Amino acid sequence: MQAASLKSMLPIVKNEVRTIRSALWFRPTAFSVLAALIAMSVALVDGYLPVKAFAWFPEVEISTLRDLLNLMAGTMLTVATVTLSVLMLVLSLAAGQASPRAVPEIMADTVTQNALGTFLATFVFALTSLLLLGFGAVAGPGITLTLFCALILIMTSVRYLVQWIHHVAETLKLNRVVSRIHSQAEEVLKYYLDKRHASEAGERRSLREPLMTLHPNRTGYIQLIDEEKIRSVAEEQDISIEVTVQEGDFVHPKRLLLRHEGPELDGATIRALRMAIVIGFERSPEADPRLGFELLTEIACRALSPGVNDPQSALACIEYLGGLLAFAGSCPSQHYPAKHSKDGRVIFARADFAALLVRSVRPIVRDGAGVAEIICAIMSILEELSASVEPEYEGLILEEVRRAETLGLESLQLGLDKQVLTEIAERIKGANSKREDQ
């Protein structure tokens, strides 16, 4: 029981780590503290350093070191300020080109945070060393050691400055953002499908009347659900619970969070159930398989808007969505996470292949039905899926094919485009009929 509880806490811990990692303050703060500690360590060990070991180093005057540290402090503060200003511009452009929900991943970028952290660490080291020199805490071999530490930090800062300039140019490429979102969505989908399969679940228990309801005490998005905690509460109270929301859903105090068998639970149990469902101001990708699909769809729809008018970016999103849907469709429904706990006490809301397919296809079909390249690309993806997914999903694919065909024929202007669209749709339907006959 304890091992299972610790395992269920892993997504919550990962979400907190991701939140800290995405914060711009964390890594620069850690680097700055480390730089200050290094400068103070030099002062502490100054009296214990063997003079003979540093005899072959060139003698450095305090005035020379002070001038170098003054130059470092002023330069690095300027560079850090410019870097932060450019980063804000990059975040604004990324939010406009791709999606505002893609900004946290750019903020969590390792190169950017390392660069900003190195610049601030160099400034803090220079400032701390200047103060220690003023106090007379550094002398003799410590001056030489401080000089070498300063030179190392300067070279590291120059290296990160050059790398960061190139990295910013790469970050602004929309395909880079799309590729990053796809990689994260694929990882989350694999984690989601690795949960306990429906085929491994026990018999589902039905809820007995009277039913009590539980509502959230705050407004926001469901970020994580501690399923093991909810199951343990159901076992302790000997009741069945139905969780009516899933990760990614928006909730408020008037929306139903879960319902359970009566009688009413005590305050401590209600608090435990509320704490098992983490609510935040934004969606978290850690346990939400729908988010990556929706982000790619959102970028595609934004690219098709009159203000952007970039069909090629929309086509790139469609191709990446096709890859994700092919992976999701390769798993039969019994290999998707079970919709109830192993003992059948807790019923969960789950995202299945149908939900992922609808969220991926319908918004793009709605906005791109009048663009021949877009609607034909969607139909081509559906054709590939129809031939590769599990047979039980073919009905869902055909439903989307018919819907896309109808909207496309209503929106396309050229008869030739309509003919091509009809040919693809008929080819998909014909191939499906042949598979059914076999």
C-alpha positions as CSV (number, residue, x, y, z in Angstrom):
1,M,0.0,0.0,0.0
2,Q,2.8,2.4,0.9
3,A,4.7,1.7,-2.3
4,A,1.6,2.2,-4.4
5,S,0.9,5.5,-2.6
6,L,4.5,6.7,-3.3
7,K,4.1,5.7,-6.9
8,S,0.9,7.7,-7.2
9,M,2.7,10.7,-5.8
10,L,5.2,10.6,-8.6
11,P,3.2,12.6,-11.1
12,I,2.5,15.3,-8.4
13,V,6.2,15.5,-7.6
14,K,7.0,15.7,-11.3
15,N,4.4,18.5,-11.7
16,E,6.0,20.5,-8.9
17,V,9.5,20.0,-10.3
18,R,8.2,21.1,-13.7
19,T,6.7,24.2,-12.2
20,I,10.0,25.1,-10.5
21,R,12.0,24.2,-13.6
22,S,9.8,26.4,-15.8
23,A,10.3,29.4,-13.4
24,L,12.9,31.8,-14.7
25,W,14.2,32.5,-11.2
26,F,15.2,29.0,-10.1
27,R,18.4,28.2,-12.1
28,P,19.7,31.8,-12.1
29,T,19.2,32.0,-8.4
30,A,21.0,28.7,-7.8
31,F,23.9,29.8,-10.1
32,S,24.2,33.1,-8.3
33,V,24.2,31.5,-4.8
34,L,26.9,29.1,-6.0
35,A,29.0,32.0,-7.4
36,A,28.8,33.9,-4.1
37,L,29.8,30.7,-2.1
38,I,32.8,30.2,-4.4
39,A,33.9,33.8,-3.8
40,M,33.5,33.5,-0.1
41,S,35.3,30.1,-0.1
42,V,38.3,31.7,-1.7
43,A,38.4,34.2,1.2
44,L,38.0,31.4,3.8
45,V,40.8,29.2,2.4
46,D,43.1,32.1,1.6
47,G,45.2,31.7,4.7
48,Y,45.6,28.0,4.2
49,L,46.8,28.1,0.6
50,P,50.5,27.2,0.1
51,V,52.4,30.2,-1.2
52,K,54.9,27.9,-3.0
53,A,52.1,26.2,-5.0
54,F,51.2,29.6,-6.6
55,A,54.8,30.9,-6.9
56,W,54.9,30.0,-10.6
57,F,51.7,32.0,-11.3
58,P,52.2,35.6,-12.4
59,E,51.9,38.1,-9.6
60,V,48.7,40.0,-9.7
61,E,48.2,43.4,-8.1
62,I,45.0,44.1,-6.2
63,S,44.3,47.2,-8.3
64,T,44.4,45.0,-11.5
65,L,42.0,42.5,-10.0
66,R,39.7,45.2,-8.8
67,D,39.6,46.8,-12.2
68,L,38.8,43.5,-13.8
69,L,36.0,42.7,-11.3
70,N,34.5,46.2,-11.8
71,L,34.5,45.6,-15.6
72,M,32.9,42.2,-15.1
73,A,30.2,43.4,-12.8
74,G,29.2,46.3,-15.1
75,T,29.4,44.2,-18.3
76,M,27.5,41.1,-17.0
77,L,24.7,43.2,-15.5
78,T,24.2,44.8,-18.9
79,V,24.4,41.5,-20.7
80,A,21.9,39.9,-18.3
81,T,19.5,42.8,-18.7
82,V,19.7,42.6,-22.5
83,T,19.2,38.9,-22.4
84,L,16.1,39.2,-20.2
85,S,14.7,41.8,-22.6
86,V,15.3,39.7,-25.6
87,L,13.8,36.7,-23.8
88,M,10.6,38.6,-23.1
89,L,10.4,39.5,-26.8
90,V,10.9,35.8,-27.8
91,L,8.2,34.7,-25.4
92,S,5.8,37.3,-26.9
93,L,6.6,36.2,-30.5
94,A,6.2,32.5,-29.5
95,A,2.8,33.2,-27.9
96,G,1.7,35.0,-31.1
97,Q,3.1,32.6,-33.6
98,A,2.4,29.3,-31.9
99,S,0.2,29.4,-28.7
100,P,0.4,31.2,-25.3
101,R,0.3,27.7,-23.8
102,A,3.6,26.9,-25.4
103,V,5.4,29.6,-23.5
104,P,6.1,27.6,-20.3
105,E,8.2,25.2,-22.3
106,I,10.3,28.0,-23.7
107,M,10.7,29.4,-20.3
108,A,12.0,26.0,-19.1
109,D,14.5,25.9,-21.9
110,T,17.9,24.7,-20.5
111,V,20.1,26.8,-22.7
112,T,18.3,30.1,-22.0
113,Q,18.2,29.5,-18.2
114,N,21.9,28.4,-18.2
115,A,22.9,31.5,-20.1
116,L,20.9,33.9,-17.9
117,G,22.2,32.0,-14.8
118,T,25.8,32.2,-15.9
119,F,25.6,36.0,-16.6
120,L,24.1,36.7,-13.2
121,A,26.5,34.3,-11.5
122,T,29.4,36.2,-13.0
123,F,28.0,39.5,-11.8
124,V,27.4,38.1,-8.3
125,F,30.9,36.6,-8.2
126,A,32.4,39.9,-9.2
127,L,30.4,41.9,-6.7
128,T,31.1,39.5,-3.8
129,S,34.8,39.5,-4.6
130,L,34.9,43.3,-4.7
131,L,33.3,43.4,-1.3
132,L,35.8,40.9,0.1
133,L,38.7,42.8,-1.4
134,G,37.4,45.9,0.3
135,F,37.2,44.1,3.6
136,G,40.8,42.9,3.2
137,A,39.6,39.3,3.4
138,V,41.5,38.2,0.2
139,A,45.3,38.6,-0.1
140,G,48.3,36.7,-1.4
141,P,47.4,33.4,-3.2
142,G,43.7,34.2,-2.8
143,I,44.1,37.1,-5.3
144,T,45.6,34.8,-7.9
145,L,42.9,32.2,-7.3
146,T,40.1,34.9,-7.6
147,L,41.6,36.1,-10.9
148,F,41.5,32.6,-12.3
149,C,38.0,32.0,-11.2
150,A,37.0,35.3,-12.8
151,L,38.7,34.4,-16.1
152,I,36.9,31.0,-16.1
153,L,33.5,32.7,-15.5
154,I,34.3,35.3,-18.3
155,M,35.1,32.5,-20.8
156,T,32.0,30.6,-19.8
157,S,29.8,33.7,-20.2
158,V,31.2,34.4,-23.6
159,R,30.6,30.8,-24.6
160,Y,26.9,30.9,-23.4
161,L,26.4,34.3,-25.1
162,V,27.4,32.9,-28.5
163,Q,25.4,29.8,-28.0
164,W,22.3,31.6,-26.8
165,I,22.3,34.0,-29.8
166,H,22.2,31.0,-32.1
167,H,19.7,29.2,-29.9
168,V,17.3,32.2,-29.9
169,A,17.2,32.1,-33.7
170,E,16.4,28.4,-33.6
171,T,13.7,28.9,-30.9
172,L,11.8,31.3,-33.0
173,K,11.3,28.7,-35.8
174,L,7.7,27.5,-35.6
175,N,8.7,24.0,-36.7
176,R,11.0,23.8,-33.7
177,V,8.2,24.7,-31.3
178,V,5.9,22.2,-33.0
179,S,8.5,19.5,-32.8
180,R,9.0,20.1,-29.1
181,I,5.3,20.0,-28.4
182,H,5.0,16.7,-30.4
183,S,7.9,15.1,-28.4
184,Q,6.3,16.1,-25.1
185,A,2.9,14.9,-26.2
186,E,4.3,11.6,-27.4
187,E,6.1,11.1,-24.0
188,V,2.9,11.9,-22.1
189,L,0.8,9.5,-24.3
190,K,3.3,6.7,-23.7
191,Y,3.1,7.3,-19.9
192,Y,-0.7,7.4,-20.1
193,L,-0.9,4.1,-22.0
194,D,1.5,2.5,-19.6
195,K,-1.1,2.7,-16.8
196,R,-3.0,-0.3,-15.6
197,H,-5.0,-1.6,-18.7
198,A,-8.7,-2.0,-18.8
199,S,-8.1,-5.7,-19.3
200,E,-6.4,-5.9,-15.9
201,A,-9.3,-4.2,-14.0
202,G,-11.7,-6.1,-11.8
203,E,-15.4,-6.0,-11.9
204,R,-16.9,-2.5,-11.6
205,R,-19.1,-1.8,-8.6
206,S,-22.2,0.3,-9.1
207,L,-23.0,3.2,-6.9
208,R,-25.8,2.8,-4.4
209,E,-28.4,5.4,-3.5
210,P,-28.3,7.9,-1.9
211,L,-25.5,9.7,-3.7
212,M,-23.5,12.6,-2.2
213,T,-21.7,15.1,-4.3
214,L,-18.4,16.9,-3.8
215,H,-17.5,20.2,-5.5
216,P,-14.2,22.0,-5.7
217,N,-13.5,24.9,-3.4
218,R,-11.5,26.8,-6.1
219,T,-11.5,27.6,-9.8
220,G,-8.9,26.3,-12.3
221,Y,-7.7,23.3,-14.3
222,I,-7.4,19.8,-13.1
223,Q,-3.6,19.2,-13.2
224,L,-3.3,15.8,-11.5
225,I,-5.5,13.2,-9.8
226,D,-4.0,11.0,-7.1
227,E,-5.9,7.9,-8.0
228,E,-4.4,5.7,-5.3
229,K,-5.4,8.2,-2.6
230,I,-9.0,8.3,-3.8
231,R,-9.1,4.5,-3.9
232,S,-7.7,4.2,-0.4
233,V,-10.4,6.6,0.9
234,A,-13.1,4.5,-0.8
235,E,-11.7,1.4,0.8
236,E,-11.4,2.9,4.3
237,Q,-15.0,4.3,4.1
238,D,-16.3,1.1,2.3
239,I,-18.0,3.2,-0.4
240,S,-17.8,3.6,-4.2
241,I,-16.7,6.9,-5.7
242,E,-17.2,8.2,-9.3
243,V,-14.7,10.9,-10.3
244,T,-16.5,13.0,-13.0
245,V,-13.5,15.0,-14.1
246,Q,-10.1,14.2,-15.6
247,E,-6.8,16.0,-16.0
248,G,-7.2,19.0,-18.2
249,D,-10.8,19.8,-17.3
250,F,-11.8,23.2,-16.1
251,V,-13.7,23.3,-12.8
252,H,-15.3,25.8,-10.5
253,P,-17.2,25.6,-7.2
254,K,-20.5,24.9,-9.0
255,R,-19.2,22.0,-11.1
256,L,-19.4,18.5,-9.9
257,L,-16.0,17.0,-8.9
258,L,-17.0,13.6,-7.8
259,R,-20.0,11.7,-6.3
260,H,-20.0,8.9,-3.8
261,E,-22.3,6.7,-1.9
262,G,-23.9,8.0,1.3
263,P,-23.8,8.8,4.1
264,E,-22.0,12.2,4.1
265,L,-18.3,12.0,4.8
266,D,-16.6,13.8,7.6
267,G,-14.5,16.9,7.1
268,A,-11.1,15.2,7.2
269,T,-12.2,12.7,4.5
270,I,-13.5,15.5,2.3
271,R,-10.3,17.4,2.7
272,A,-8.3,14.3,1.7
273,L,-10.4,13.8,-1.4
274,R,-10.0,17.5,-2.4
275,M,-6.2,17.3,-1.9
276,A,-6.1,14.2,-4.1
277,I,-7.3,16.4,-7.0
278,V,-4.7,19.1,-7.8
279,I,-6.2,22.3,-9.3
280,G,-4.0,25.0,-10.8
281,F,-4.3,28.1,-12.9
282,E,-3.1,26.3,-16.1
283,R,-3.1,22.8,-17.5
284,S,-0.2,20.5,-16.8
285,P,1.1,18.1,-19.4
286,E,2.4,15.5,-16.9
287,A,-0.8,13.4,-16.9
288,D,-3.0,15.1,-19.5
289,P,-2.7,13.2,-22.9
290,R,-5.2,15.6,-24.6
291,L,-3.1,18.7,-24.1
292,G,-0.4,18.0,-26.7
293,F,-3.0,17.1,-29.3
294,E,-4.9,20.3,-28.5
295,L,-1.8,22.5,-28.7
296,L,-0.9,21.2,-32.1
297,T,-4.5,21.7,-33.2
298,E,-4.5,25.2,-31.8
299,I,-1.3,26.1,-33.7
300,A,-2.7,24.7,-36.9
301,C,-5.9,26.8,-36.5
302,R,-3.9,29.9,-35.6
303,A,-1.8,29.4,-38.8
304,L,-5.0,29.2,-40.8
305,S,-6.5,32.4,-39.4
306,P,-6.6,35.4,-41.8
307,G,-4.2,37.3,-39.6
308,V,-1.4,34.7,-40.0
309,N,-2.4,32.8,-43.3
310,D,0.4,30.2,-43.1
311,P,-1.0,26.9,-44.5
312,Q,2.5,25.3,-44.5
313,S,2.7,25.5,-40.7
314,A,-0.7,24.0,-40.4
315,L,0.4,21.2,-42.7
316,A,3.3,20.5,-40.4
317,C,1.0,20.3,-37.4
318,I,-1.3,17.9,-39.3
319,E,1.6,15.6,-40.0
320,Y,2.7,15.6,-36.4
321,L,-0.9,14.9,-35.3
322,G,-1.0,12.1,-37.7
323,G,2.0,10.5,-36.0
324,L,0.4,10.8,-32.6
325,L,-2.9,9.5,-33.7
326,A,-1.2,6.5,-35.4
327,F,0.4,5.7,-32.1
328,A,-2.8,6.1,-30.1
329,G,-4.7,4.1,-32.6
330,S,-2.3,1.2,-32.5
331,C,-3.4,0.4,-29.0
332,P,-6.8,-1.5,-28.7
333,S,-9.3,-0.1,-26.3
334,Q,-8.6,-2.7,-23.6
335,H,-5.0,-1.5,-23.5
336,Y,-6.1,2.0,-22.6
337,P,-6.2,2.9,-18.9
338,A,-9.0,1.2,-17.0
339,K,-12.0,3.4,-16.2
340,H,-12.3,2.0,-12.7
341,S,-9.9,0.9,-10.0
342,K,-8.8,-2.7,-9.6
343,D,-11.2,-3.4,-6.8
344,G,-14.0,-1.6,-8.7
345,R,-14.7,0.9,-6.0
346,V,-13.6,4.1,-7.9
347,I,-14.8,5.1,-11.4
348,F,-12.6,7.4,-13.4
349,A,-13.2,9.6,-16.5
350,R,-10.6,8.7,-19.1
351,A,-9.5,10.0,-22.5
352,D,-9.9,7.3,-25.2
353,F,-8.9,7.2,-28.8
354,A,-12.2,8.8,-29.9
355,A,-11.6,11.9,-27.7
356,L,-8.1,12.3,-29.1
357,L,-9.3,11.9,-32.7
358,V,-12.1,14.4,-32.3
359,R,-9.8,17.0,-30.6
360,S,-7.2,16.6,-33.3
361,V,-9.3,16.6,-36.5
362,R,-12.5,18.6,-36.1
363,P,-11.1,22.1,-35.2
364,I,-8.7,22.0,-38.2
365,V,-11.5,20.7,-40.5
366,R,-13.7,23.5,-39.3
367,D,-11.1,26.2,-40.0
368,G,-9.4,24.7,-43.0
369,A,-12.3,23.1,-45.0
370,G,-12.1,25.8,-47.6
371,V,-8.3,25.3,-48.2
372,A,-7.7,22.4,-50.6
373,E,-4.3,21.5,-49.2
374,I,-5.5,21.4,-45.7
375,I,-8.7,19.4,-46.1
376,C,-6.9,16.9,-48.4
377,A,-4.0,16.6,-45.9
378,I,-6.6,15.8,-43.2
379,M,-8.2,13.2,-45.5
380,S,-4.8,11.6,-46.2
381,I,-4.1,11.3,-42.5
382,L,-7.4,9.7,-42.0
383,E,-6.7,7.3,-44.9
384,E,-3.4,6.3,-43.3
385,L,-5.1,5.8,-39.9
386,S,-7.9,3.8,-41.5
387,A,-5.4,1.3,-42.8
388,S,-3.2,1.1,-39.6
389,V,-5.3,1.5,-36.5
390,E,-7.1,-1.2,-34.7
391,P,-10.2,-2.5,-36.5
392,E,-12.5,-1.3,-33.6
393,Y,-11.6,2.3,-34.5
394,E,-12.5,2.2,-38.2
395,G,-16.0,3.4,-37.5
396,L,-14.6,6.5,-35.7
397,I,-12.3,7.2,-38.7
398,L,-15.2,6.8,-41.2
399,E,-17.3,9.2,-39.2
400,E,-14.6,11.9,-39.4
401,V,-14.1,11.2,-43.1
402,R,-17.8,11.8,-43.8
403,R,-17.8,14.9,-41.7
404,A,-14.6,16.3,-43.4
405,E,-16.0,15.4,-46.8
406,T,-19.3,17.2,-46.2
407,L,-17.6,20.4,-44.8
408,G,-15.0,20.3,-47.6
409,L,-17.6,20.0,-50.4
410,E,-19.5,22.9,-48.9
411,S,-16.4,25.2,-48.5
412,L,-14.2,24.5,-51.5
413,Q,-14.7,26.7,-54.5
414,L,-13.1,24.8,-57.4
415,G,-14.7,21.7,-58.8
416,L,-11.4,20.0,-59.3
417,D,-10.6,20.3,-55.6
418,K,-14.0,18.9,-54.8
419,Q,-13.3,16.0,-57.1
420,V,-9.9,15.2,-55.5
421,L,-11.6,15.3,-52.0
422,T,-14.4,13.0,-53.1
423,E,-11.9,10.5,-54.6
424,I,-9.9,10.3,-51.4
425,A,-13.1,9.8,-49.4
426,E,-14.4,7.1,-51.7
427,R,-11.0,5.4,-51.6
428,I,-11.2,5.3,-47.8
429,K,-14.7,4.0,-47.8
430,G,-13.9,1.4,-50.4
431,A,-10.9,0.1,-48.5
432,N,-13.0,-0.1,-45.3
433,S,-15.7,-2.1,-47.1
434,K,-13.1,-4.6,-48.4
435,R,-11.7,-5.1,-44.9
436,E,-15.2,-5.7,-43.6
437,D,-15.9,-8.3,-46.3
438,Q,-12.7,-10.1,-45.4
